[in-house]
Amino acid sequence: MNELLVDRRDDGVVVLTLNRPDRRNAMTDGMTEQWRQAITGLRRDRDVRCVVVTGAGSAFCSGGDLSWLAERGVESVPDLRDRMLGFYRTWLAIADLEVPTIAAVNGAAVGAGLCFALSCDLVYAADEARLAVPFTSLGLHPGMAATYLLPRVAGVGVAREMLLTGRTMRGAEAASAGLVTRAFPRESLMAEVLKIASRTAANAPIATRLTKVALAGGGHADLDAALRWESPAQPVTMTSADMLEGLAAQRERRVPRFGNS
């Protein structure tokens, strides 16, 4: 079974769909390996302008498939540490792509599934999607960078409540709390996300990639750090063919046609 569907659109948007609806798109070993291969390919593909990830069926992702723990018995801590670190890094590699990434959370995003979504640049959720990180209620310490991603995205207060109490948020509330970018009715979620992705993909590639770098980790530490980054980064774009095309398109009142710079 193909556990990850890859749809390459003509506008430079690539849609990745987690495809185990029978298991609520749990991150199985097979899906993890297909994900690793897909991200490796996208990293080398200069035609990609934006990546969207979503889930097949009614869920986005129910988190890591830990059934192997019960099947294989208790392994040593060093062995488990190596296994989990590789698992985390494989899925969170989406954050290292140079192009903008968008999570379309169409349904439940639980545990590692929610953390994975939060590693994307933009996160849009269905109004009624359930978002939760119930690690401690399962007897587990949080994983998949939960203790970094939740505080960074939504603040320490929201992170504490969700991680310590296991409280579930719906998509609309999560948008109000700043956990996700915006919420939409489920029936229109993908259409809205694809419109946003298409607009993003149409922007100048060099400027977009440099802007993503500038915003990594929540932005610069202070004003001076921002100015020290922008003072060389903006001139890089000033000397690009993209800028000349952008100015020409504005002057001619047409849509710019940026190359794969």
C-alpha positions as CSV (number, residue, x, y, z in Angstrom):
1,M,0.0,0.0,0.0
2,N,1.2,3.5,-0.8
3,E,1.1,5.1,2.6
4,L,2.1,8.6,1.2
5,L,0.5,10.1,-1.8
6,V,2.5,12.8,-3.8
7,D,0.5,15.2,-6.0
8,R,2.7,17.6,-8.1
9,R,0.6,20.5,-9.4
10,D,1.3,22.7,-12.4
11,D,1.7,25.8,-10.2
12,G,4.7,24.4,-8.3
13,V,2.7,23.3,-5.3
14,V,3.3,19.7,-4.1
15,V,0.6,18.1,-1.9
16,L,1.7,15.2,0.4
17,T,-1.2,13.1,1.8
18,L,-0.7,10.7,4.7
19,N,-2.6,7.7,3.4
20,R,-3.5,5.3,6.1
21,P,-7.1,6.3,6.8
22,D,-7.8,2.9,8.3
23,R,-5.3,3.7,11.1
24,R,-6.1,7.5,11.2
25,N,-2.9,8.1,9.4
26,A,-0.6,6.9,12.2
27,M,3.1,7.2,11.4
28,T,4.0,3.6,10.6
29,D,7.4,2.4,9.7
30,G,6.4,2.1,6.1
31,M,4.9,5.7,6.0
32,T,8.0,7.0,7.7
33,E,10.3,5.5,5.1
34,Q,8.2,6.8,2.3
35,W,8.2,10.3,3.9
36,R,12.0,10.2,4.2
37,Q,12.3,9.4,0.5
38,A,9.7,12.1,-0.5
39,I,11.4,14.9,1.5
40,T,14.8,13.9,0.1
41,G,13.4,14.2,-3.4
42,L,11.7,17.5,-2.7
43,R,14.9,19.0,-1.3
44,R,16.6,18.5,-4.7
45,D,13.6,19.6,-6.8
46,R,14.0,23.2,-8.0
47,D,10.5,23.3,-9.5
48,V,8.9,23.0,-6.1
49,R,7.6,26.4,-4.8
50,C,5.4,25.3,-1.9
51,V,4.6,22.0,0.0
52,V,1.2,21.2,1.5
53,V,0.7,18.2,3.8
54,T,-2.7,16.7,4.8
55,G,-4.3,13.5,5.8
56,A,-6.6,11.0,3.9
57,G,-10.0,10.3,5.4
58,S,-11.3,11.9,8.5
59,A,-8.0,12.4,10.4
60,F,-4.9,14.4,9.8
61,C,-2.5,12.2,11.9
62,S,-3.0,10.2,15.1
63,G,0.7,10.3,15.9
64,G,3.4,7.7,16.0
65,D,2.5,4.0,15.6
66,L,3.8,2.6,18.9
67,S,2.2,-0.8,18.5
68,W,5.8,-2.2,18.1
69,L,6.5,-1.5,21.7
70,A,4.0,-4.0,22.9
71,E,4.9,-6.5,20.2
72,R,8.6,-6.4,20.8
73,G,8.8,-6.0,24.5
74,V,11.0,-3.5,26.4
75,E,14.1,-2.4,24.6
76,S,17.1,-0.7,26.3
77,V,17.0,3.1,26.7
78,P,20.0,3.7,24.4
79,D,18.3,1.6,21.6
80,L,15.0,3.4,22.0
81,R,16.7,6.7,22.1
82,D,18.4,6.0,18.7
83,R,15.2,4.8,17.2
84,M,13.1,7.7,18.4
85,L,15.7,10.3,17.4
86,G,15.8,9.0,13.9
87,F,12.0,9.0,13.8
88,Y,11.7,12.6,15.0
89,R,14.3,13.9,12.6
90,T,12.8,12.1,9.6
91,W,9.4,13.7,10.1
92,L,10.6,17.1,11.2
93,A,12.8,17.3,8.1
94,I,9.9,19.2,6.5
95,A,11.0,22.2,8.5
96,D,14.4,22.2,6.7
97,L,12.9,22.6,3.2
98,E,13.8,25.9,1.6
99,V,10.3,26.5,0.3
100,P,7.2,27.4,2.4
101,T,5.4,24.5,3.9
102,I,1.7,24.3,4.9
103,A,-0.2,21.9,7.1
104,A,-3.9,21.4,6.2
105,V,-5.2,19.8,9.4
106,N,-8.4,18.2,8.1
107,G,-9.2,16.2,11.2
108,A,-7.7,14.9,14.4
109,A,-4.0,15.8,15.0
110,V,-2.7,14.0,18.0
111,G,0.6,13.8,19.8
112,A,3.5,13.5,17.2
113,G,0.9,14.3,14.5
114,L,0.2,17.7,15.9
115,C,3.9,18.4,16.6
116,F,4.6,17.5,13.0
117,A,2.0,19.9,11.7
118,L,3.4,22.7,13.9
119,S,6.8,22.3,12.3
120,C,5.3,23.6,9.1
121,D,5.5,27.4,8.3
122,L,1.7,27.8,8.2
123,V,-1.0,25.6,9.8
124,Y,-4.6,25.8,8.8
125,A,-7.2,23.6,10.6
126,A,-10.7,22.5,10.1
127,D,-13.0,24.3,12.6
128,E,-13.9,21.0,14.4
129,A,-10.5,19.3,14.1
130,R,-9.3,17.9,17.4
131,L,-5.8,18.9,18.4
132,A,-4.2,17.3,21.4
133,V,-0.8,16.1,22.8
134,P,-1.9,13.5,25.4
135,F,1.6,12.1,26.0
136,T,1.5,12.2,29.9
137,S,-1.9,10.5,30.0
138,L,-0.3,7.6,28.1
139,G,2.6,7.5,30.6
140,L,5.0,9.1,28.1
141,H,7.2,12.1,28.2
142,P,6.4,14.4,25.2
143,G,8.3,13.7,22.0
144,M,8.6,15.0,18.4
145,A,9.9,18.3,19.8
146,A,6.6,19.0,21.6
147,T,8.3,20.9,24.4
148,Y,9.9,23.2,21.8
149,L,7.2,23.6,19.2
150,L,4.2,24.3,21.4
151,P,5.8,27.1,23.5
152,R,7.3,28.6,20.4
153,V,4.1,28.6,18.4
154,A,1.4,29.3,21.0
155,G,3.3,30.5,24.1
156,V,4.3,28.7,27.4
157,G,0.8,29.0,28.9
158,V,-0.9,27.1,26.2
159,A,1.9,24.6,26.0
160,R,1.7,23.9,29.7
161,E,-2.1,23.4,29.7
162,M,-2.0,21.1,26.7
163,L,1.0,19.1,27.8
164,L,0.3,18.9,31.5
165,T,-3.5,18.4,31.4
166,G,-3.9,16.7,28.1
167,R,-6.6,19.1,27.1
168,T,-8.0,18.9,23.5
169,M,-8.5,22.0,21.5
170,R,-10.8,22.3,18.4
171,G,-9.5,24.0,15.3
172,A,-11.4,27.2,15.8
173,E,-10.2,27.7,19.4
174,A,-6.7,26.8,18.4
175,A,-6.8,29.6,15.8
176,S,-7.9,32.0,18.6
177,A,-5.1,30.8,20.9
178,G,-2.5,31.2,18.2
179,L,-1.7,27.5,18.0
180,V,-2.7,27.4,14.3
181,T,-2.7,30.2,11.7
182,R,-6.4,30.1,10.9
183,A,-9.4,27.8,10.9
184,F,-11.9,27.0,8.1
185,P,-15.0,24.9,7.8
186,R,-13.8,21.3,7.0
187,E,-15.6,21.2,3.6
188,S,-13.7,24.3,2.4
189,L,-10.3,23.7,4.1
190,M,-8.4,22.2,1.2
191,A,-9.7,24.6,-1.3
192,E,-8.7,27.5,0.9
193,V,-5.3,26.0,1.6
194,L,-4.6,25.4,-2.1
195,K,-5.5,29.0,-2.9
196,I,-3.0,30.2,-0.2
197,A,-0.4,27.7,-1.5
198,S,-0.8,28.8,-5.1
199,R,-0.4,32.5,-4.1
200,T,2.7,31.6,-2.1
201,A,4.1,29.6,-4.9
202,A,3.6,32.5,-7.3
203,N,6.0,34.8,-5.3
204,A,9.7,35.3,-6.2
205,P,11.6,32.2,-5.2
206,I,14.8,33.8,-3.9
207,A,12.9,36.4,-1.8
208,T,10.6,33.7,-0.4
209,R,13.4,31.4,0.6
210,L,15.4,34.2,2.2
211,T,12.3,35.4,4.1
212,K,11.7,31.8,5.4
213,V,15.3,31.7,6.7
214,A,14.8,35.1,8.4
215,L,11.7,33.9,10.2
216,A,13.1,30.5,11.3
217,G,12.8,29.9,15.0
218,G,10.4,32.7,15.5
219,G,12.4,35.5,13.9
220,H,15.5,37.4,14.9
221,A,16.6,37.9,18.5
222,D,16.5,41.7,18.4
223,L,16.2,44.7,16.0
224,D,19.9,44.9,15.3
225,A,20.0,41.2,14.4
226,A,17.2,41.8,11.9
227,L,19.0,44.7,10.3
228,R,22.2,42.8,10.1
229,W,20.4,40.1,8.2
230,E,18.3,42.3,6.0
231,S,21.0,44.7,5.0
232,P,22.8,42.0,2.8
233,A,19.7,39.8,2.1
234,Q,17.6,42.6,0.5
235,P,20.5,43.6,-1.9
236,V,20.8,40.0,-3.0
237,T,17.2,40.2,-4.2
238,M,17.9,43.7,-5.7
239,T,20.4,42.2,-8.1
240,S,18.1,39.3,-9.1
241,A,16.1,38.8,-12.3
242,D,13.1,38.2,-10.0
243,M,13.1,41.9,-8.9
244,L,13.4,43.1,-12.5
245,E,10.4,40.9,-13.5
246,G,8.4,42.0,-10.4
247,L,8.9,45.7,-11.2
248,A,8.1,45.1,-14.9
249,A,4.9,43.2,-14.0
250,Q,3.9,46.0,-11.7
251,R,4.5,48.6,-14.4
252,E,2.7,46.6,-17.0
253,R,-0.1,45.7,-14.6
254,R,0.2,42.0,-15.1
255,V,1.0,38.9,-13.1
256,P,4.8,38.4,-12.7
257,R,6.4,35.3,-14.2
258,F,9.2,34.4,-11.9
259,G,11.8,31.8,-12.9
260,N,13.1,28.9,-10.8
261,S,15.9,30.9,-9.3
